[in-house]
Amino acid sequence: MIKRTLYFGNPAYLHTKNEQLVIKLPETEEIKTAAIEDIGIVILDHQQITISQAVLAKLLENNTAVITCNNTHHPTGLLLNLDGHTLQSQRFKAQIEASIPLKKQLWQQTIIAKIANQASLLAHKKLPNKLLLHLAATVKAGDSENGEAQAAAYYWKTLFPEFLNFKRSRDGDPPNNLLNYGYAILRAIVARNLVGSGLLPTLGIFHRNQYNAYCLADDIMEPYRPYVDRLVYEIVEMNGKFLEMTPKMKQQLLSIPAMDVVIDKEKSPLMNAVQRTTASLAKCFEGSTRKLLYPEL
């Protein structure tokens, strides 16, 4: 069953009763409830949201990812469960002791999947993709020739319409704002499933920024990014240059966990596909397989 994503963009008081999340909306005096066991992600996007400690504890016990946003509506925080799997210490040990050759092979698989999905997105939009197909076919262990960066330079130059003069930058002009928001949701999904698979989201395969608590999440989300890109492309198609975030755009981006993807030749909601990816990663660290399961766009 796919877990629910709950978004709060207005003042709200959140508490718990009988394993239910109780939501009180002061502007309307309306009271709603949701079963905590059914919730996968909670997004807190208003400065007048009050949430009880009991709610946070129950959400995290349920391995719910809790995202907090600042006053510009940009996601700035992510809370995750500390004890997400019965074999956690064993899997931590396998992850920490993973060899350099294994990590290089896993990163090679990750980049091949990412570039292949970027190429597929360009093809779906009837845009040239031969360079990306070539790069995907020639990625070496550890991506030693930096095919990812070569692919990104071509991909971003090609994907969006010329009138946007688009340059990918976290603080750049729209639709960077939409990409950032979508990637934050995706990152939360991946981090949540890494914890659920008994892995440390901090200890990456490739990403090693000492200030980044979610290096492994940033690694594993790479092949899933083109799904967010496709959704943002469709928003651009509908809105042209008018790309300041609207409630409708947020609603579209909040559909990311339920998006259909194909993984291992089976259709699956993205959130469930990520779970299969992180479970396969745990098996790679433990030595029972050397193949990561990634979706094909």
N, C-alpha and C positions, 0 to 999 in steps of 0.2 A: 504494500500500500504506500502511495506517495504521501509524504508528510506535508502539512499545510504551511504556507508562508503567511504570517500576519504582519500587516503594515499599519503603523499608527502615525498619522500625520496631523492629528489634532490633539488638543488637551485630553488627557485620559488618566483615570486612576485604575491601576491594575493590582488586583489581589487574588487570593486563591481560596477556594472552599471545596471540599469533597473531590480533590484531584481535578478540579476545573479551574481554568483561568477565568476570573470574573472581571469584566471590562465595564467600567462606569464612565460614561461620556458626560461631563458636567454641562456642556453647552446645551444638551437636549434632555438631560436626566435619564437617558436611555441606559439600560443595563443588559449586556450580552454575556454569554459564556462560551467557552471552547474547551474541549477535553485536552488536557496537557499532553497526553500520550500521542495525540494526533498532530502535534506541532513540531515542525522541523526547523523553522527560522522565524525569529521575531525581529522586526525592524522598528526602532524607536526614533522617530523623525520629527520631534517637536520638543521645545524647551519646557513645556508645561505638562510633561508626562511624569506621574508619580508611580513608582513600581515598588512593591514591598520586597523585603529580603526573602520572605517565604516563596514568593513567585520566582525570584531568581534561582533559589535553591532547587525548586521542583523542575524548572525548565532545564537547568544544567544536569540534574539527575536523569532527565529524559534525553540527554544529549541534543538539546535544542541549541542552535547557534543564535546568540543575541547580538544584534548589530545596533550600535548607537551612532547617531548623526549629530553634527554640529549645527550652529545657527544658520549656516548656508546650505543645509540639507545634504552635506557631503558625509558619507560614512567614515567615521574616525575610530571606532572601537569594535572589538569582537570578543565576546565571552564564550568559552568552551568548557566542556566537562573535563575534569582532570583524571577521571577513572572510567574510561570508555569501553574497556574490553577485559574479559576474565583472564586472558593470557598476556596482559599488557606488559609486564616486566620481561617476559620471555621475548616478546616482539621488540621491545625497546633494545634488548641486548643484541638481537639479530640485526636490527637496523644500525645500531652504533658500530657493529663489527663488520658491516658490509665492505667488501673489498673495493679498491679503486677500479679494477677492470669491470666489476659488476656495475658500479655507478656509471661508468662511461657507457656501458652497453644500454643501461636503462635511459640515460640521457639521449643517446642516439635514437632509441625507439620513440622517445617523447618528441624530439624535434622532427623526425620523419612524419609522425602522425600530425603534428601541428602544421607543417608546411603542406602536407597532402590535403588537409582540411581547408587551408587557405586557398589552395589551387582549386579545390572543388567549389568553394564559394564563388570565386571569380568565374568559373565555368558556368555555374548556375545563373549568374548575372550576365552571361554572354560577354565576358571580358577576357582578354588574353591571359593565358596562364602557363605557357610553355616553359618559361624560365623557372617557375615554381616547381613544375613537374620534374625538371632536370635537377634542381637543387634537392628535392625530396629523395631522388634516386641516388644521390651522391653524398649524402650525409655520412660522415665517418664516426667512429667511436668517440664519444665525448664531444661531438661536433667540433672537432679540432680546427676545421677551416671556417668556422663561424657562418655556416649556411643559414642559421636562424636570422642573423642580422641582414644578410644579403636578401633573404626572402622578404623580411619586413620592409626594407627600403622600397622594393618593387611593389609589394602588396599594398602599402598605404598610399603610394603614388597612384595606383591603378583603381582601387576600390571605389572611392567616393567621387561624385561628379566634380568636374573641373571648377565650377563656379564657387565651390567651397574653399579651393586652394588649401586642402587639408594637410596638416602636419601633426603626426601623433605626438602628443605631449600631455602629461598629466594636468598641467595648468594651461593648456592651449585653448584655442577657440572651439566652439561647438563644431562637430558633435563629440569632442573629447569629454564633455560633461556627461553625455549619455553612456559612452564607453566606460568611463570611470565608475559610474553607478552600477552598470551591469556587471563589470568585473568584480566589484565589491560583493555583490550578491553571489557570484560564482565562487569567489574565494571562500566565502563563508560556507557554501555547500561542500567544497572540497575539504576545508579544514575540519568541518563536522564529521565527514566520513572517514578522514584519516584517524581522528580520535576514536571513532566507532570501530575501526579496524585494528586498534591497539598500537598505533604508530605515533611518533613524536612529530607534530607539524612544524616544529622549529628546525629540525635537523634535515637540511635539504640534500638533494642529489647534486644539484648544480649551484643553486642560489646559496650564498654564504654570508650575506650582509649581517654583521653582528648586531645591528639594531632592528632586525626583522624577526618577529616572533613566529612567522609563518612561511619560512623558506620552502619547506616541502610542499605546502599548499600552492605556492607560486610556481613550483616545478610542475606539479601534476595537473594544474588547471590549464597549462599551455595549449594542449590539443582541443580544449573545450572553448577557448576564446573565440574561434570563428563562429560559434553558434550565437554568441553575444553580438559579434560584428554583423551577422546576418540580420538580426533583429534591429540593430541600430540603422543599418542600410535601409530597411523597410520604413523606419520612422522618417529618415531623410527623404525617401521617395514621397511620403505623404505630406511632409511639412516644408520641403525646400530649405531656405535659409533660416526659417523661423524655428530655431532649435533650442531656445531656452526651455528648461524643464517644465513641463506641465503635468497636472495630475493624470491625464490620459497617458502621457509618455511613461510616467512612473508605473502605472498599471500594466502597461505593456512589458516593461522591464521586470516587473514582479512575476511575470509568467515564466521566467527562465527555468525555475526548478521543474516545471511541468512540461517543458518543451520536449517533443519527440526526437529521439536520437536513435541511431542504429549502432549497436555494439555487439560484436561477436555474431553478426548476421541476424540479430533480434532487435525489434523495435522496443524502446523502453523510455520512460520519462527520464530526463537528464539527471535528476537527483538520484534515481535508482542506478543509472549507468555509472555515475561517479562512485557509488558504493562498490560496484563490480570492479572498477579500476583500482580503488584503494585496497580491496581485498586481494586482487592479483599482485599488487605491489608488496603486500605483506608476505605473500607466498614466495615472491622473488627474493626478498631478504632472507627468508627461512631456507631457501635452496630447493624448494619443491617444484619450481618452474623458473624459467628465465624470460618469460614473455609477459609484458604488460598488456592488459586489455584496454584499448582506447576506442572511442567511437569513430565512425567514418561518416563524414558529412555528405 
